[in-house]
Amino acid sequence: MFGIFITSVALTFVVFSLLFAYALHDTFPRIDSKYIYLKVLLCNAALLACLYISKIIPTFVPLIWLLQQVIIAVFVGEIFAALLKAVCWAAVKLYGKVIGSTKSVAVNKSRRMFLYKAALLPLSGAVLYGSFIEKNNIILNQYDIPVKNFDVLRGFKIAHLTDAHMGSFFSLEKLRYILDRLVKLSPDILAVTGDIFDDDRINKAAVALLGSYCYQFKYGIYFCWGNHEYMRDMQLIKDSIKNTPIKVLTNENDTLKIADKKLSIIGVDYPHNRSHFAELSDEYMKQAMCGIPIDSCKVLLAHHSDFIDNGFSNGIDLTLTGHTHGGQLGVFGHPLFPGFKYTRGMYMLGSMYGYVSTGAGSWFPFRLGCPPEITLFTLV
């Protein structure tokens, strides 16, 4: 799986570097075009190397952080410029075929270049906004979840945090800031659905920080694993969590008794084998459901959003997930490139609810039309 990921990234890097080189040469012909494709490819390779080196530096330096942000903005700008060029080229070809245009090629090209250059201005603004502003603007979304026959549980609040991806783009200070925001909402529990501890340089400190907030939530903090925890020093993370009151649920559950009613918090692991994802998901759910009182209100914590189907098939009242980051690109609240069956927001089946958070952070620090979020659910 990791090999496929690396191959995909490498191919994307090469393809968009070449497309950007073409767009650059075609739009600004005065630029020296000799070896333009090789120059752009080598320049991008150098930027990528700088980004990689900066991420393995053992300490955080503000100037290094700024360099990382600039490099990311450059890459995103190149991708957007190349895509815009491709769209313009396709539109011109389609237009020519539809109307059978016989106008002068020189005039048409001059006009097209003017329009393309004009479009680069708002495009640059969008790149800068997504690189430096929106990705840092963590919003709070709040939802009321109706639960039948559980009058005692009405008013119970569940805060949800996922996909912070602690590291270069999400600091300990930022984690403390959002935890303070959540505490002010007086939730009864904090549900954390993975991909939080994503940098071995600070994972131990991040675990300790999260653990220090356990007693500020009436029933504590519940946690399930994401895929990125497995990419790090997992033993270090596990050992660090053992020194905190964080309740890790790995294909298991914990039932709270509130007055004469029960609330079961269920947590599942992340299935790594994509070719057997469905089978593993079913097996994890079967293990996690063992011993749950039939008459309890049920909340499922899972990292991957596909577990919403497992929640629906097992009669789970509320399933909380992440992983998708909401696609990180959106239009009017909807993901531009869904990519998953459940990508962003609330899904319902009868009286059951499943939620996919856009996440508080991102491993690729760019968002546009899909701001990061923390979430509060109130049972009503």
C-alpha positions in Angstrom: 0.0 0.0 0.0 2.8 2.4 0.9 4.6 1.6 -2.4 1.4 2.4 -4.3 1.1 5.7 -2.4 4.7 6.7 -3.2 4.3 5.7 -6.9 1.1 7.8 -7.2 2.8 10.8 -5.5 5.8 10.5 -7.8 3.7 10.3 -10.9 1.5 13.2 -9.9 4.7 15.3 -9.1 6.2 14.6 -12.6 2.9 15.0 -14.5 2.0 18.4 -12.9 5.6 19.6 -13.2 5.6 19.0 -16.9 2.1 20.5 -17.3 3.1 23.6 -15.4 6.2 23.9 -17.6 4.1 23.8 -20.7 1.6 26.4 -19.2 4.5 28.6 -18.2 6.2 28.5 -21.7 2.9 28.9 -23.6 1.7 31.8 -21.4 4.9 33.7 -21.1 6.9 33.1 -24.3 9.6 35.6 -23.4 10.8 33.3 -20.7 13.9 31.3 -21.9 12.3 28.1 -23.1 15.5 26.1 -23.4 15.2 23.0 -21.3 12.1 24.6 -19.7 10.6 21.2 -18.8 13.9 20.0 -17.2 14.3 23.3 -15.3 10.9 23.2 -13.8 11.2 19.5 -12.9 14.6 20.1 -11.2 13.4 23.2 -9.4 10.3 21.3 -8.0 12.6 18.4 -7.0 14.8 20.9 -5.0 11.7 22.4 -3.3 10.4 18.9 -2.4 13.8 18.0 -1.0 13.8 21.2 1.1 10.3 20.3 2.4 11.4 16.8 3.3 14.5 18.0 5.1 12.6 20.7 7.0 10.2 18.0 8.3 12.9 15.9 9.8 14.6 18.7 11.7 14.2 17.8 15.4 13.0 21.2 16.6 10.4 23.7 15.3 11.7 27.0 13.9 9.3 29.7 12.8 11.3 30.5 9.7 11.4 26.8 8.7 7.6 26.7 9.3 7.2 29.7 6.9 9.4 28.1 4.3 7.2 24.9 4.4 4.1 27.0 3.9 5.6 28.9 1.0 6.7 25.6 -0.7 3.3 24.1 -0.3 1.7 27.3 -1.8 4.0 27.1 -4.7 3.1 23.4 -5.4 -0.6 24.1 -5.1 -0.3 27.2 -7.4 1.5 25.1 -10.0 -1.2 22.4 -9.9 -4.0 25.0 -10.2 -2.3 26.9 -13.0 -1.7 23.6 -14.9 -5.3 22.5 -14.4 -6.6 25.9 -15.5 -4.5 25.7 -18.7 -5.8 22.2 -19.4 -9.4 23.3 -18.9 -8.9 26.3 -21.2 -7.3 24.1 -23.9 -10.2 21.7 -23.7 -12.7 24.5 -23.8 -11.1 26.0 -26.9 -11.0 22.7 -28.7 -14.6 22.0 -27.9 -15.7 25.5 -28.9 -13.9 25.1 -32.2 -15.6 21.9 -33.0 -19.0 23.1 -32.1 -19.0 26.3 -34.1 -16.5 25.3 -36.7 -14.5 28.5 -36.1 -12.4 29.9 -39.0 -11.1 33.0 -37.2 -7.4 33.9 -37.2 -5.4 31.6 -34.9 -3.2 34.5 -33.9 -6.1 36.7 -32.8 -7.7 33.8 -30.9 -4.5 32.9 -29.1 -3.9 36.5 -28.1 -7.4 36.7 -26.6 -7.0 33.4 -24.9 -3.7 34.4 -23.4 -5.3 37.6 -22.0 -8.2 35.7 -20.4 -5.9 33.1 -19.0 -3.5 35.7 -17.4 -6.6 37.5 -16.0 -7.8 34.3 -14.5 -4.4 33.8 -12.8 -5.1 36.7 -10.4 -8.1 35.3 -8.6 -6.5 31.9 -8.8 -3.4 33.2 -7.0 -5.7 34.7 -4.3 -7.4 31.4 -3.8 -4.1 29.6 -3.4 -2.9 32.1 -0.8 -6.2 31.9 1.0 -6.2 28.1 1.1 -2.5 27.9 2.1 -2.4 30.5 4.8 -5.9 31.3 6.0 -8.6 28.7 5.6 -6.6 25.8 6.8 -6.0 27.6 10.1 -9.6 28.7 10.6 -10.9 25.8 12.7 -14.7 26.1 12.8 -17.2 24.7 15.3 -20.1 22.7 14.0 -22.9 21.7 16.4 -25.7 19.2 15.9 -28.7 17.9 17.9 -29.1 14.1 17.7 -32.6 12.8 18.6 -32.6 9.6 20.7 -35.8 7.8 21.3 -36.7 6.3 24.7 -33.6 7.9 26.3 -35.1 10.9 28.1 -32.4 10.8 30.8 -29.7 11.2 28.2 -31.1 14.3 26.7 -28.6 17.1 27.0 -25.7 14.7 27.0 -22.9 16.4 25.0 -20.2 14.6 22.9 -17.3 16.6 21.6 -15.5 15.2 18.5 -11.9 15.7 17.5 -10.2 13.9 14.6 -7.3 14.2 12.1 -5.3 16.9 13.8 -2.1 15.3 12.3 0.2 16.7 15.0 3.5 17.9 13.5 4.9 20.7 11.3 1.4 22.0 10.5 -0.3 21.4 13.8 1.5 22.4 17.0 1.1 21.6 20.6 -0.1 25.1 21.2 -2.8 24.6 18.5 -4.0 21.4 20.2 -4.2 23.2 23.5 -6.2 26.0 21.9 -8.9 23.7 20.4 -9.1 21.6 23.6 -9.7 24.8 25.6 -12.4 25.7 23.1 -14.1 22.3 23.5 -13.9 22.5 27.3 -15.8 25.8 27.3 -18.7 24.0 25.7 -19.0 21.7 28.7 -19.2 18.4 26.9 -19.6 15.2 28.9 -17.1 13.2 26.8 -14.5 13.9 24.2 -14.4 11.4 21.3 -11.1 11.3 19.4 -11.2 9.2 16.2 -7.5 8.9 15.2 -4.8 10.5 13.1 -3.9 12.8 16.0 -0.3 11.7 16.9 1.5 12.0 13.6 5.0 13.2 14.4 7.4 11.2 16.6 9.2 14.4 17.6 6.2 15.6 19.6 3.9 12.5 19.9 4.9 11.9 23.5 4.2 15.5 24.5 1.0 15.5 22.5 -0.3 12.4 24.3 0.5 14.0 27.6 -1.2 17.2 26.7 -4.4 15.4 25.5 -4.3 13.2 28.7 -4.1 16.3 30.9 -7.6 17.3 29.7 -9.3 14.0 30.6 -10.7 15.3 33.9 -12.1 18.4 32.3 -14.7 16.2 30.5 -17.2 14.6 32.9 -16.8 11.0 31.6 -13.3 11.5 30.1 -11.7 11.1 26.7 -12.3 8.1 24.4 -9.9 7.3 21.6 -9.7 5.0 18.6 -6.7 4.4 16.3 -6.3 6.0 12.9 -4.0 4.9 10.1 -1.4 7.5 10.7 -0.7 6.4 14.3 0.4 3.1 12.8 2.9 5.0 10.5 4.7 6.3 13.6 6.4 4.8 16.6 3.3 3.0 17.7 4.8 1.5 20.8 5.9 4.9 22.0 2.3 6.2 21.5 0.8 3.2 23.3 3.3 3.5 26.2 2.6 7.2 26.5 -1.2 6.7 26.6 -0.8 4.1 29.3 0.4 6.9 31.6 -2.8 8.9 31.0 -6.5 8.4 31.8 -7.3 8.3 28.0 -9.6 5.4 27.3 -8.5 3.6 24.2 -11.1 1.4 22.5 -9.7 -1.1 20.1 -12.6 -3.3 19.0 -14.2 -3.0 22.4 -16.8 -0.9 24.3 -17.4 0.9 27.5 -20.9 1.4 28.9 -21.8 4.4 31.0 -24.7 4.2 33.5 -26.5 7.5 33.6 -29.4 7.4 36.1 -31.5 4.4 34.9 -30.2 4.4 31.3 -27.0 3.2 29.6 -24.8 4.8 27.0 -22.4 2.5 25.2 -19.2 4.0 23.7 -17.8 1.6 21.0 -14.4 1.9 19.4 -13.0 0.0 16.4 -9.4 -0.3 15.0 -8.3 0.8 11.5 -8.4 -2.1 9.0 -5.1 -1.9 7.0 -5.7 -4.5 4.4 -7.7 -2.7 1.7 -8.4 -5.8 -0.2 -10.2 -7.3 2.8 -11.4 -4.0 4.3 -15.1 -5.0 4.5 -14.4 -8.4 6.1 -12.0 -6.8 8.7 -14.5 -4.1 9.4 -17.3 -6.6 10.0 -14.9 -8.7 12.3 -13.9 -5.6 14.2 -17.5 -4.6 14.7 -18.4 -8.1 15.9 -15.7 -7.9 18.5 -16.5 -4.4 19.6 -20.2 -5.2 20.0 -19.6 -8.1 22.5 -21.3 -7.5 25.8 -23.2 -4.4 24.9 -26.6 -4.1 26.7 -29.4 -4.3 24.1 -31.2 -1.4 25.8 -28.3 1.0 25.6 -27.9 4.1 23.5 -24.9 3.4 21.2 -22.2 5.7 19.9 -19.5 4.3 17.6 -16.0 5.8 17.2 -14.2 4.8 14.0 -11.5 6.5 12.0 -12.6 5.4 8.5 -15.9 6.8 7.3 -16.9 3.4 5.7 -17.7 2.3 9.2 -20.9 4.4 8.9 -22.3 1.4 7.0 -21.3 -0.9 9.9 -23.0 1.5 12.3 -26.2 1.4 10.3 -26.2 -2.4 10.0 -25.6 -2.7 13.8 -28.3 -0.3 14.9 -25.8 2.4 16.2 -27.5 5.6 17.1 -24.5 7.8 16.2 -21.3 7.0 14.4 -18.4 9.4 14.4 -15.6 9.2 11.9 -13.0 11.2 10.1 -10.1 10.2 7.7 -11.4 11.9 4.6 -10.6 15.5 5.6 -13.8 16.3 3.7 -11.8 16.1 0.5 -10.1 19.4 1.5 -11.6 21.1 -1.6 -15.2 22.0 -1.6 -17.9 24.0 -3.3 -20.9 25.3 -1.3 -20.3 22.8 1.5 -19.9 19.8 -0.8 -16.7 18.0 -1.6 -15.3 18.8 -5.0 -13.7 15.4 -5.3 -15.7 13.0 -3.0 -13.4 10.0 -3.2 -15.3 8.1 -0.5 -18.8 6.8 -0.1 -19.1 9.1 2.9 -16.9 12.1 2.5 -18.2 15.0 4.6 -21.0 15.9 6.9 -24.1 14.1 8.3 -25.7 11.0 6.9 -28.9 9.3 8.1 -30.7 6.0 7.8 -34.0 6.0 9.6 -33.3 7.2 13.2 -29.5 6.5 12.9 -26.9 9.1 12.3 -23.4 8.9 10.8 -21.0 11.8 10.7 -17.8 12.5 8.8 -15.7 15.3 10.2 -13.5 17.4 7.9 -10.9 17.1 10.6 -9.0 19.7 12.7 -5.8 19.5 10.6 -4.4 17.9 7.5 -1.2 16.2 6.4 -1.3 18.2 3.2 -1.8 21.8 4.6 -4.2 23.3 2.0 -7.9 23.7 2.2 -10.4 25.6 0.0 -14.1 25.5 0.6 -13.6 22.9 3.3 -12.4 24.4 6.5 -11.1 22.3 9.4 -13.5 21.6 12.2 -14.3 20.5 15.7 -17.8 19.2 16.5 -20.3 19.1 19.3 -23.2 16.6 19.3 -26.0 17.0 21.8 -28.5 14.2 22.4 -32.0 15.5 22.4 
